[in-house]
């Protein structure tokens, strides 16, 4: 059943100052450019075949402004579609660069149950092309619109795939067909979908990347959060552009009646509104922080799950138009600032670089528009449970911790990183996916001066995360002499993506190859000395007064060592020539002088 009266009512509440009334639904339907969502009054959403049809239909209807392209194939064999949109005639990366046009990439459905972006994007695009919204914005930029990123997840279609979300009636699933969460995959890039997306990013080098989501969490009045990086971290000079973009979108949404937030509204203590909120900068497994490592602008948009679907689509559509308007107005200036950030990244050698962040304990009290609530024990779970009264709005006075500081800072190497041949193939694949420059060494280097990281402590994850066993390392870089074989990779720090290089190759970075378990074998002991052999070796070694003094000193100073027979025998095994010198050696080196 169509719901044209509801649709008309919804479109009538789109403020005329920002978006003139669109063409009538019947006229749009005749053009073949109206979604099932719009025809249903934003109660339902279409299946993926609608995306394929609309992509082609927009290109046919507006051949001077739209191209429909496939940029990848999912594990289940579905095409990944992107609409390339511009009134400038620039439909290739080369043409966009020649015209010095900023590129904005907007994606929906990375979590395919959170599908507001698909329907809002098609609505905004049709209104812009028909001249009813965003006038001039498409002349001064190229828009890449990916309606659905997680295509296979989108087709896992059912009611209640998002039980804490109001509408649409049916929706897709959060993860891919391989059960990956794509918004945990930017840095590690395991999935075919992410590898296809990063190839698109490498080709087009978008200035602005917008990732459209819906929140989880509590019930309150605020209807959208806008988070941008670099704001808290990344290149310091580019943060001004990030703040301008974030604040500009928030101001535009506020003028249209929204209640936007600049932080993700997740309580510090689960299910406890009084605990307030903490801001932060996510690691580069997430979209907005990954893009910031590339010296570009990343935005995470989160409409509020408890708002009805028509409202969420409207707010997402308004956000898209605000984003494009600001990039059209300020994009060339921001593009110059991004290029300056690239130049600073090329000169990053030896400088301190923040790789992880945290909110300090410093807080301020904010007014937050929530609802009256109670917290009482549940007879079902036995836990203290929060229940909200949506008929009674209430302003909460709660703490916000938004003093975000680096929690891990590492000096960049003087020249770059060296990956020995044993790991060169796997690491080269990762570097290629991200578009990072490197070269293979054609000749060996004997006893090169390098920095090596030897782990003094390791902590393996207790369970699987995204199909990986994560690893946390303690240790420091120290100068050593080592042979570097031919076939090793040299990854220079003097390149625009140097921050991303460090995010992947610094062993303690939160989303490094090491942190995701890529080098776990290096931290597993594989060769042992039998205890009865170690006993004989120890007795022989104790004849050396220096060894004996060191052993006795350790026994007195370390009670745990003294109580452990294994630790005591290892004391001697480490001093024996059979000890594996590569055990706990991180298999990537740093150099302060480039190899010749």
WOZI-V659879 format. One record per residue. N is the residue number from 1. RES is the residue in one letter. PSI is psi in whole degrees, 0 to 359 (999 if undefined). Layout:
N|RES|PSI + N|RES|PSI
//
This chain:
1|X|128 + 2|X|158 + 3|X|58 + 4|X|322 + 5|X|318 + 6|X|320 + 7|X|314 + 8|X|320 + 9|X|319 + 10|X|311 + 11|X|332 + 12|X|335 + 13|X|5 + 14|X|118 + 15|X|133 + 16|X|331 + 17|X|334 + 18|X|333 + 19|X|99 + 20|X|155 + 21|X|134 + 22|X|173 + 23|X|155 + 24|X|153 + 25|X|321 + 26|X|322 + 27|X|315 + 28|X|321 + 29|X|322 + 30|X|325 + 31|X|346 + 32|X|24 + 33|X|13 + 34|X|135 + 35|X|159 + 36|X|323 + 37|X|313 + 38|X|320 + 39|X|332 + 40|X|5 + 41|X|29 + 42|X|44 + 43|X|327 + 44|X|169 + 45|X|150 + 46|X|168 + 47|X|177 + 48|X|335 + 49|X|334 + 50|X|321 + 51|X|314 + 52|X|316 + 53|X|315 + 54|X|323 + 55|X|312 + 56|X|323 + 57|X|319 + 58|X|320 + 59|X|323 + 60|X|319 + 61|X|329 + 62|X|67 + 63|X|338 + 64|X|352 + 65|X|345 + 66|X|137 + 67|X|142 + 68|X|123 + 69|X|155 + 70|X|133 + 71|X|8 + 72|X|174 + 73|X|135 + 74|X|167 + 75|X|331 + 76|X|9 + 77|X|16 + 78|X|145 + 79|X|142 + 80|X|117 + 81|X|143 + 82|X|137 + 83|X|124 + 84|X|118 + 85|X|128 + 86|X|144 + 87|X|3 + 88|X|349 + 89|X|2 + 90|X|105 + 91|X|11 + 92|X|158 + 93|X|323 + 94|X|319 + 95|X|321 + 96|X|318 + 97|X|321 + 98|X|324 + 99|X|359 + 100|X|41 + 101|X|133 + 102|X|149 + 103|X|131 + 104|X|122 + 105|X|121 + 106|X|125 + 107|X|143 + 108|X|164 + 109|X|31 + 110|X|324 + 111|X|106 + 112|X|348 + 113|X|338 + 114|X|77 + 115|X|13 + 116|X|318 + 117|X|325 + 118|X|307 + 119|X|322 + 120|X|322 + 121|X|315 + 122|X|322 + 123|X|310 + 124|X|320 + 125|X|316 + 126|X|317 + 127|X|322 + 128|X|316 + 129|X|331 + 130|X|4 + 131|X|19 + 132|X|357 + 133|X|155 + 134|X|40 + 135|X|129 + 136|X|346 + 137|X|325 + 138|X|350 + 139|X|337 + 140|X|17 + 141|X|170 + 142|X|127 + 143|X|126 + 144|X|114 + 145|X|115 + 146|X|102 + 147|X|320 + 148|X|119 + 149|X|310 + 150|X|79 + 151|X|313 + 152|X|320 + 153|X|325 + 154|X|324 + 155|X|358 + 156|X|73 + 157|X|130 + 158|X|165 + 159|X|152 + 160|X|20 + 161|X|339 + 162|X|82 + 163|X|341 + 164|X|38 + 165|X|138 + 166|X|99 + 167|X|162 + 168|X|181 + 169|X|318 + 170|X|154 + 171|X|174 + 172|X|195 + 173|X|154 + 174|X|318 + 175|X|172 + 176|X|178 + 177|X|336 + 178|X|9 + 179|X|32 + 180|X|144 + 181|X|107 + 182|X|331 + 183|X|31 + 184|X|10 + 185|X|3 + 186|X|311 + 187|X|313 + 188|X|332 + 189|X|53 + 190|X|324 + 191|X|151 + 192|X|324 + 193|X|314 + 194|X|321 + 195|X|323 + 196|X|318 + 197|X|317 + 198|X|330 + 199|X|321 + 200|X|317 + 201|X|317 + 202|X|322 + 203|X|314 + 204|X|339 + 205|X|61 + 206|X|137 + 207|X|320 + 208|X|134 + 209|X|123 + 210|X|125 + 211|X|114 + 212|X|123 + 213|X|179 + 214|X|141 + 215|X|167 + 216|X|185 + 217|X|204 + 218|X|179 + 219|X|131 + 220|X|178 + 221|X|330 + 222|X|137 + 223|X|355 + 224|X|145 + 225|X|144 + 226|X|112 + 227|X|133 + 228|X|143 + 229|X|148 + 230|X|126 + 231|X|306 + 232|X|330 + 233|X|199 + 234|X|197 + 235|X|125 + 236|X|324 + 237|X|335 + 238|X|349 + 239|X|330 + 240|X|316 + 241|X|319 + 242|X|316 + 243|X|317 + 244|X|316 + 245|X|312 + 246|X|309 + 247|X|327 + 248|X|317 + 249|X|317 + 250|X|318 + 251|X|319 + 252|X|318 + 253|X|321 + 254|X|321 + 255|X|332 + 256|X|7 + 257|X|2 + 258|X|168 + 259|X|75 + 260|X|154 + 261|X|150 + 262|X|11 + 263|X|160 + 264|X|126 + 265|X|68 + 266|X|129 + 267|X|148 + 268|X|316 + 269|X|125 + 270|X|128 + 271|X|19 + 272|X|97 + 273|X|326 + 274|X|341 + 275|X|343 + 276|X|205 + 277|X|157 + 278|X|129 + 279|X|178 + 280|X|178 + 281|X|118 + 282|X|156 + 283|X|168 + 284|X|12 + 285|X|340 + 286|X|152 + 287|X|305 + 288|X|325 + 289|X|326 + 290|X|312 + 291|X|325 + 292|X|328 + 293|X|342 + 294|X|8 + 295|X|38 + 296|X|174 + 297|X|124 + 298|X|135 + 299|X|131 + 300|X|119 + 301|X|126 + 302|X|101 + 303|X|161 + 304|X|126 + 305|X|334 + 306|X|357 + 307|X|146 + 308|X|154 + 309|X|318 + 310|X|319 + 311|X|318 + 312|X|320 + 313|X|317 + 314|X|314 + 315|X|321 + 316|X|318 + 317|X|316 + 318|X|322 + 319|X|316 + 320|X|314 + 321|X|322 + 322|X|317 + 323|X|309 + 324|X|324 + 325|X|316 + 326|X|321 + 327|X|321 + 328|X|320 + 329|X|315 + 330|X|1 + 331|X|320 + 332|X|323 + 333|X|316 + 334|X|327 + 335|X|319 + 336|X|322 + 337|X|325 + 338|X|321 + 339|X|325 + 340|X|323 + 341|X|322 + 342|X|316 + 343|X|321 + 344|X|325 + 345|X|324 + 346|X|331 + 347|X|28 + 348|X|350 + 349|X|130 + 350|X|352 + 351|X|151 + 352|X|135 + 353|X|125 + 354|X|130 + 355|X|346 + 356|X|158 + 357|X|161 + 358|X|158 + 359|X|133 + 360|X|177 + 361|X|351 + 362|X|132 + 363|X|163 + 364|X|155 + 365|X|132 + 366|X|159 + 367|X|124 + 368|X|129 + 369|X|95 + 370|X|207 + 371|X|159 + 372|X|144 + 373|X|162 + 374|X|155 + 375|X|107 + 376|X|156 + 377|X|142 + 378|X|135 + 379|X|341 + 380|X|301 + 381|X|339 + 382|X|353 + 383|X|163 + 384|X|124 + 385|X|137 + 386|X|133 + 387|X|132 + 388|X|145 + 389|X|98 + 390|X|354 + 391|X|353 + 392|X|85 + 393|X|148 + 394|X|136 + 395|X|120 + 396|X|134 + 397|X|101 + 398|X|159 + 399|X|144 + 400|X|120 + 401|X|101 + 402|X|21 + 403|X|94 + 404|X|127 + 405|X|160 + 406|X|139 + 407|X|348 + 408|X|119 + 409|X|132 + 410|X|137 + 411|X|133 + 412|X|147 + 413|X|157 + 414|X|327 + 415|X|313 + 416|X|198 + 417|X|149 + 418|X|129 + 419|X|114 + 420|X|161 + 421|X|327 + 422|X|332 + 423|X|3 + 424|X|320 + 425|X|312 + 426|X|318 + 427|X|322 + 428|X|321 + 429|X|314 + 430|X|316 + 431|X|320 + 432|X|319 + 433|X|322 + 434|X|356 + 435|X|29 + 436|X|138 + 437|X|143 + 438|X|169 + 439|X|155 + 440|X|139 + 441|X|126 + 442|X|338 + 443|X|150 + 444|X|160 + 445|X|122 + 446|X|128 + 447|X|54 + 448|X|147 + 449|X|118 + 450|X|170 + 451|X|130 + 452|X|146 + 453|X|114 + 454|X|122 + 455|X|130 + 456|X|350 + 457|X|144 + 458|X|144 + 459|X|112 + 460|X|145 + 461|X|148 + 462|X|344 + 463|X|177 + 464|X|137 + 465|X|115 + 466|X|35 + 467|X|10 + 468|X|153 + 469|X|109 + 470|X|158 + 471|X|131 + 472|X|132 + 473|X|142 + 474|X|146 + 475|X|181 + 476|X|158 + 477|X|139 + 478|X|150 + 479|X|133 + 480|X|171 + 481|X|128 + 482|X|152 + 483|X|136 + 484|X|112 + 485|X|157 + 486|X|147 + 487|X|352 + 488|X|154 + 489|X|138 + 490|X|122 + 491|X|103 + 492|X|145 + 493|X|340 + 494|X|73 + 495|X|158 + 496|X|330 + 497|X|30 + 498|X|326 + 499|X|320 + 500|X|323 + 501|X|312 + 502|X|323 + 503|X|330 + 504|X|327 + 505|X|347 + 506|X|123 + 507|X|335 + 508|X|359 + 509|X|144 + 510|X|336 + 511|X|29 + 512|X|166 + 513|X|321 + 514|X|318 + 515|X|329 + 516|X|13 + 517|X|14 + 518|X|340 + 519|X|26 + 520|X|327 + 521|X|328 + 522|X|342 + 523|X|22 + 524|X|125 + 525|X|128 + 526|X|341 + 527|X|136 + 528|X|157 + 529|X|127 + 530|X|147 + 531|X|319 + 532|X|331 + 533|X|318 + 534|X|325 + 535|X|314 + 536|X|319 + 537|X|317 + 538|X|316 + 539|X|323 + 540|X|317 + 541|X|328 + 542|X|350 + 543|X|342 + 544|X|118 + 545|X|328 + 546|X|315 + 547|X|317 + 548|X|317 + 549|X|320 + 550|X|320 + 551|X|313 + 552|X|322 + 553|X|318 + 554|X|322 + 555|X|321 + 556|X|325 + 557|X|339 + 558|X|100 + 559|X|322 + 560|X|320 + 561|X|314 + 562|X|329 + 563|X|353 + 564|X|113 + 565|X|323 + 566|X|317 + 567|X|323 + 568|X|319 + 569|X|326 + 570|X|330 + 571|X|319 + 572|X|325 + 573|X|324 + 574|X|337 + 575|X|359 + 576|X|153 + 577|X|341 + 578|X|352 + 579|X|136 + 580|X|108 + 581|X|344 + 582|X|352 + 583|X|127 + 584|X|15 + 585|X|117 + 586|X|126 + 587|X|36 + 588|X|135 + 589|X|164 + 590|X|149 + 591|X|142 + 592|X|349 + 593|X|134 + 594|X|143 + 595|X|148 + 596|X|999
//
